[in-house]
Amino acid sequence: RIGETIGTSLLDAKAIPQMILDESLQAIKSDVGMVVLWLTPEGKDWEIKASFGEAINRIALLDVAETLLNEIGSTGRPAIITTIPASVILDDLPKFSSTLWAPLKTQGRVSGGVLLSRLEGNDIFTASDEKLLMALTSQAAIAVENARLHENTLEKDRLEREMILARNVQGSLIPQKVPNIQGWEFAAWWQPAREVS
């Protein structure tokens, strides 16, 4: 079902993160979750693309994520975190019994990941949960990569169309025939350096 839902035919880069999160939450009981994607290939800067849970829980998870993702985000390995330093979460925010991280990884490159948490007092995530989320994110990572490649192709096509338009505009500025003045001979030649002059 995951393959069909987030399959390789889906190319809407904005819809994929929410679908990933929806499928994750159907498969693994969680109180709060988010899908993050890297803004740079190095994985230093990231952005939340989809989130789930009560607002206060999302704020708490964001607080945890800012610390955790710097440590484990770009390693390419999943992780179950059961001990989060008290200094990480502010006193007035909810605490978590465990947090589960699974990267979105294709061809050895991490493009983001899924972060799920359970509130304090709930069961901690298990190795089975980790394996299930990794199976889901491996499918989802292909869809994310395909959508990214599709967007790049569309952008390239748009730029090519603009360059053709610019070439046509430049060509229209060149006189179509040379003047006919007695005692003079004119010749004209125009060749663009590449797409445009």
Salt bridges, closest charged atoms under 4 A:
GLU23 OE1 - ARG1 NH2 2.62
GLU47 OE1 - LYS49 NZ 2.95
ASP129 OD2 - ARG118 NH2 3.62
GLU145 OE1 - ARG109 NH2 3.03
GLU145 OE2 - ARG148 NH2 2.48
GLU155 OE2 - ARG158 NH2 2.47
GLU162 OE2 - ARG158 NH1 2.45
